[in-house]
Amino acid sequence: MNYILIRHKVADFAKWKPAYDGHASARASAGLKEEHLLRNIDNPNEVILLFSAQDLDKAKAFAASPDLRERMQQGGVTDKPDIYLLK
């Protein structure tokens, strides 16, 4: 199984979450399944997401897509996301 781990900070988790939830169909189309959505205890606006990925090439394309960047910007992501492809 392959995984994708994403870590980023958001301006306001309560505003980010609906934007994230609204993008579920795009993640599903890319073969991603959310395994964990975690928040940093010391900074609840730092989000860590772990997805299982059916197809690593589709996952890479999704992670690099302008659509994802736009959605992150709309949701208030405040830093450059760290994205890790894992086995």
C-alpha positions as CSV (number, residue, x, y, z in Angstrom):
1,M,0.0,0.0,0.0
2,N,1.2,3.5,-0.8
3,Y,0.4,6.6,1.3
4,I,0.6,10.3,1.0
5,L,1.3,12.5,4.1
6,I,0.6,16.2,3.9
7,R,1.5,18.7,6.6
8,H,0.5,22.4,6.5
9,K,-0.6,25.3,8.6
10,V,-3.9,27.1,8.1
11,A,-5.1,30.5,9.3
12,D,-8.2,29.1,10.9
13,F,-9.0,25.4,11.2
14,A,-12.8,26.1,11.4
15,K,-12.7,27.9,8.1
16,W,-10.3,25.4,6.4
17,K,-12.3,22.3,7.3
18,P,-15.4,23.0,5.1
19,A,-13.1,23.8,2.1
20,Y,-11.2,20.5,2.7
21,D,-14.5,18.6,3.1
22,G,-15.8,20.1,-0.1
23,H,-12.8,18.7,-2.0
24,A,-13.6,15.1,-1.1
25,S,-14.7,14.0,-4.5
26,A,-11.5,15.2,-6.1
27,R,-9.5,13.2,-3.6
28,A,-11.6,10.1,-4.3
29,S,-11.2,10.5,-8.0
30,A,-7.4,10.5,-7.4
31,G,-7.7,7.2,-5.5
32,L,-7.0,8.7,-2.1
33,K,-8.7,7.6,1.0
34,E,-8.3,9.6,4.2
35,E,-6.8,7.5,6.9
36,H,-6.1,10.3,9.5
37,L,-6.7,14.0,9.9
38,L,-4.7,15.2,12.8
39,R,-4.0,18.6,14.5
40,N,-0.9,19.6,16.4
41,I,-1.7,19.8,20.1
42,D,0.5,22.9,20.5
43,N,-0.8,24.6,17.3
44,P,-4.3,23.4,16.3
45,N,-3.9,25.3,13.0
46,E,-1.2,22.9,11.9
47,V,-2.9,20.0,10.1
48,I,-1.4,16.6,9.2
49,L,-3.3,14.4,6.8
50,L,-2.5,10.7,5.9
51,F,-4.1,9.2,2.9
52,S,-3.9,5.7,1.4
53,A,-3.3,5.9,-2.3
54,Q,-4.5,3.2,-4.7
55,D,-2.4,4.6,-7.6
56,L,0.9,6.4,-6.8
57,D,1.0,8.2,-10.1
58,K,-2.6,9.5,-9.6
59,A,-1.7,10.6,-6.1
60,K,1.4,12.5,-7.4
61,A,-0.6,14.2,-10.1
62,F,-3.3,15.2,-7.5
63,A,-0.6,16.6,-5.1
64,A,0.9,18.7,-7.9
65,S,-2.4,19.9,-9.4
66,P,-3.4,23.5,-9.7
67,D,-6.8,22.6,-8.4
68,L,-5.4,21.4,-5.1
69,R,-3.2,24.6,-4.8
70,E,-6.3,26.7,-5.5
71,R,-8.4,24.8,-2.9
72,M,-5.6,25.2,-0.3
73,Q,-5.4,28.9,-0.9
74,Q,-9.2,29.3,-0.6
75,G,-9.1,27.3,2.6
76,G,-6.5,29.5,4.2
77,V,-3.3,27.4,4.0
78,T,-0.6,29.8,5.2
79,D,2.6,27.9,4.4
80,K,4.0,25.7,1.7
81,P,2.7,22.2,2.4
82,D,5.1,19.3,3.1
83,I,4.0,16.4,1.0
84,Y,5.5,12.9,1.4
85,L,4.9,9.9,-0.7
86,L,5.3,6.8,1.5
87,K,5.4,3.0,1.1
